[in-house]
Amino acid sequence: MTSHPVSKDDVAASLATRQELGSEYNDAVADSLAQRLDQTIEERVREQVERQVAQRLADAPVSRTQQGGSNSTIAISSTAFFSLIFGTPASLFALETSPFAFAIVWIALAAINITLILGLTRRPG
């Protein structure tokens, strides 16, 4: 719905129409002019917002998924998988040794996983 901008001539014509038609048509003439003004303002605002959005999108850095964010998911999944694979035998061995060794194994595994996750989520870019 592209409307034409409201010019001075349009306003003058509306005022002349109001004078010709008399006071009984004042509301109709005013409503018509107000509607055209609203359409013109809405169209200008929409165009300006579209330009600003396009500019921000052009200036925005590439998102993490476009940079290979899926690689982060693979790294986290792989670390979790290998933590379970190697953590289970290490836990059994540590449990036979002492409960303290068992706690150390799982604290170390948790620290490795947390460090990886924090490192990947805080990575700039």
PAZA-355052 format. One record per residue: residue in three letters; x, y, z of N, C-alpha, C in turn. Coordinates in steps of 0.05 Angstrom, whole numbers, padded with zeros to 5 digits, always signed. Layout:
AlaXYZXYZXYZ;...
% end
This chain:
Met+00017-00023+00000+00000+00000+00000+00018+00025+00000;Thr+00028+00032-00023+00045+00056-00025+00027+00080-00030;Ser+00030+00100-00013+00014+00124-00016+00033+00146-00024;His+00022+00167-00035+00038+00189-00044+00041+00208-00020;Pro+00064+00221-00017+00067+00240+00005+00047+00262+00003;Val+00039+00272+00027+00020+00294+00028+00035+00320+00024;Ser+00028+00334+00003+00042+00359-00003+00026+00383+00007;Lys+00039+00406+00004+00025+00431+00012+00000+00435-00005;Asp+00002+00426-00031-00021+00429-00048-00045+00412-00038;Asp-00038+00388-00028-00059+00370-00017-00073+00383+00007;Val-00057+00395+00024-00068+00408+00048-00085+00432+00039;Ala-00075+00448+00020-00090+00471+00010-00116+00462-00003;Ala-00115+00440-00018-00139+00430-00031-00159+00420-00010;Ser-00150+00408+00011-00168+00399+00032-00181+00423+00046;Leu-00166+00444+00051-00177+00467+00063-00198+00481+00045;Ala-00191+00482+00019-00210+00493-00001-00235+00477-00002;Thr-00232+00451-00002-00255+00433-00003-00273+00437+00022;Arg-00260+00440+00045-00275+00445+00070-00291+00471+00068;Gln-00279+00491+00056-00293+00517+00054-00316+00515+00034;Glu-00312+00500+00012-00333+00497-00008-00356+00481+00001;Leu-00350+00459+00015-00371+00441+00024-00386+00451+00048;Gly-00373+00467+00064-00386+00478+00087-00380+00462+00112;Ser-00390+00471+00134-00383+00460+00161-00393+00432+00165;Glu-00413+00423+00150-00424+00396+00155-00405+00374+00145;Tyr-00386+00382+00128-00366+00362+00118-00338+00366+00130;Asn-00336+00383+00150-00310+00388+00163-00297+00362+00174;Asp-00313+00346+00187-00302+00321+00199-00293+00302+00177;Ala-00308+00299+00155-00300+00281+00134-00274+00290+00120;Val-00272+00316+00115-00248+00327+00102-00224+00324+00121;Ala-00228+00330+00147-00206+00328+00166-00197+00299+00169;Asp-00217+00280+00170-00210+00252+00172-00194+00242+00148;Ser-00202+00251+00124-00188+00243+00100-00160+00253+00100;Leu-00156+00278+00107-00129+00289+00108-00112+00276+00130;Ala-00124+00271+00153-00110+00257+00175-00102+00229+00167;Gln-00119+00215+00152-00113+00188+00143-00089+00188+00124;Arg-00089+00207+00105-00067+00209+00086-00041+00216+00101;Leu-00043+00234+00120-00019+00241+00136-00008+00217+00151;Asp-00027+00202+00164-00019+00177+00179-00005+00157+00160;Gln-00016+00153+00137-00004+00134+00118+00024+00143+00109;Thr+00027+00169+00105+00053+00180+00097+00073+00177+00119;Ile+00065+00183+00143+00083+00180+00166+00091+00151+00171;Glu+00071+00133+00170+00077+00105+00174+00096+00094+00153;Glu+00092+00103+00128+00109+00094+00106+00138+00104+00110;Arg+00141+00129+00119+00168+00140+00123+00182+00126+00147;Val+00167+00121+00168+00178+00107+00191+00186+00079+00184;Arg+00169+00065+00169+00175+00037+00160+00201+00037+00143;Glu+00203+00056+00125+00227+00057+00108+00252+00062+00124;Gln+00250+00080+00144+00273+00086+00161+00281+00062+00178;Val+00261+00049+00189+00267+00025+00205+00280+00003+00188;Glu+00269-00001+00164+00281-00021+00146+00310-00014+00140;Arg+00316+00011+00135+00343+00019+00129+00361+00014+00153;Gln+00351+00021+00177+00367+00017+00201+00372-00012+00207;Val+00352-00029+00203+00355-00058+00207+00375-00069+00187;Ala+00372-00061+00162+00391-00071+00142+00419-00062+00148;Gln+00423-00038+00158+00449-00028+00165+00461-00044+00189;Arg+00444-00049+00209+00453-00064+00232+00460-00093+00224;Leu+00444-00105+00207+00450-00132+00198+00476-00133+00182;Ala+00481-00112+00166+00506-00111+00151+00530-00107+00169;Asp+00526-00092+00191+00548-00086+00209+00552-00108+00230;Ala+00532-00125+00234+00533-00145+00255+00554-00166+00249;Pro+00567-00176+00270+00586-00198+00266+00572-00223+00258;Val+00586-00241+00246+00575-00267+00238+00568-00283+00263;Ser+00545-00295+00263+00536-00310+00287+00554-00334+00292;Arg+00553-00344+00316+00570-00367+00323+00563-00392+00307;Thr+00537-00396+00300+00530-00419+00284+00541-00417+00256;Gln+00543-00393+00245+00555-00389+00219+00585-00393+00220;Gln+00597-00388+00244+00626-00391+00247+00634-00420+00253;Gly+00615-00436+00257+00621-00464+00265+00613-00470+00293;Gly+00591-00458+00302+00581-00463+00329+00575-00493+00333;Ser+00570-00507+00312+00565-00536+00314+00591-00550+00323;Asn+00614-00539+00316+00639-00550+00325+00641-00549+00355;Ser+00630-00528+00368+00629-00526+00397+00612-00549+00408;Thr+00590-00554+00396+00572-00575+00405+00586-00602+00403;Ile+00600-00606+00382+00615-00632+00378+00637-00634+00399;Ala+00651-00613+00405+00672-00613+00425+00661-00620+00452;Ile+00639-00607+00460+00627-00612+00486+00617-00641+00487;Ser+00603-00650+00466+00593-00678+00466+00615-00698+00468;Ser+00636-00693+00453+00659-00712+00453+00672-00713+00480;Thr+00676-00690+00493+00688-00690+00519+00671-00704+00539;Ala+00645-00699+00538+00627-00713+00557+00628-00743+00552;Phe+00628-00752+00527+00629-00780+00520+00654-00793+00531;Phe+00677-00781+00525+00702-00792+00534+00706-00790+00564;Ser+00694-00771+00576+00695-00769+00606+00681-00794+00618;Leu+00659-00802+00606+00645-00825+00616+00660-00851+00610;Ile+00671-00852+00585+00686-00876+00577+00710-00881+00595;Phe+00726-00860+00599+00750-00863+00615+00745-00859+00645;Gly+00723-00845+00652+00717-00840+00680+00707-00864+00694;Thr+00693-00882+00681+00682-00905+00693+00704-00924+00703;Pro+00723-00932+00686+00744-00950+00696+00762-00936+00717;Ala+00767-00910+00712+00783-00895+00732+00769-00894+00759;Ser+00743-00891+00758+00727-00891+00783+00729-00918+00797;Leu+00726-00939+00782+00727-00966+00794+00755-00971+00807;Phe+00776-00963+00792+00803-00967+00803+00806-00949+00828;Ala+00797-00924+00826+00801-00905+00849+00784-00914+00873;Leu+00760-00926+00868+00743-00935+00890+00756-00958+00905;Glu+00771-00975+00890+00785-00997+00904+00808-00986+00920;Thr+00819-00963+00912+00842-00951+00926+00832-00937+00951;Ser+00815-00917+00948+00803-00902+00971+00781-00884+00961;Pro+00762-00878+00979+00741-00860+00972+00751-00832+00964;Phe+00773-00824+00976+00785-00798+00970+00795-00798+00941;Ala+00807-00819+00931+00816-00821+00903+00792-00820+00884;Phe+00770-00833+00892+00746-00833+00876+00735-00805+00873;Ala+00735-00790+00895+00726-00762+00894+00744-00745+00876;Ile+00770-00750+00878+00789-00734+00862+00785-00739+00832;Val+00780-00764+00824+00775-00771+00796+00751-00756+00786;Trp+00729-00756+00800+00705-00743+00790+00707-00712+00792;Ile+00721-00702+00811+00726-00673+00812+00742-00664+00788;Ala+00763-00681+00781+00779-00674+00758+00763-00676+00732;Leu+00746-00696+00729+00729-00698+00705+00710-00675+00703;Ala+00698-00667+00726+00680-00644+00726+00694-00619+00719;Ala+00718-00615+00729+00734-00591+00723+00741-00590+00694;Ile+00748-00612+00682+00755-00613+00653+00730-00605+00637;Asn+00707-00616+00643+00683-00610+00628+00674-00581+00632;Ile+00675-00571+00656+00666-00544+00661+00685-00524+00648;Thr+00711-00529+00649+00731-00512+00636+00726-00511+00606;Leu+00721-00534+00593+00715-00535+00565+00690-00519+00558;Ile+00669-00523+00573+00644-00509+00567+00647-00479+00570;Leu+00659-00471+00592+00663-00442+00597+00681-00430+00575;Gly+00702-00445+00568+00720-00435+00547+00706-00431+00520;Leu+00689-00449+00513+00675-00447+00488+00653-00426+00488;Thr+00640-00423+00510+00618-00403+00511+00628-00375+00514;Arg+00652-00371+00525+00663-00345+00529+00683-00337+00507;Arg+00686-00354+00487+00704-00349+00465+00693-00325+00449;Pro+00710-00305+00444+00701-00282+00429+00693-00289+00401;Gly+00673-00274+00390+00667-00278+00362+00640-00289+00359;
% end
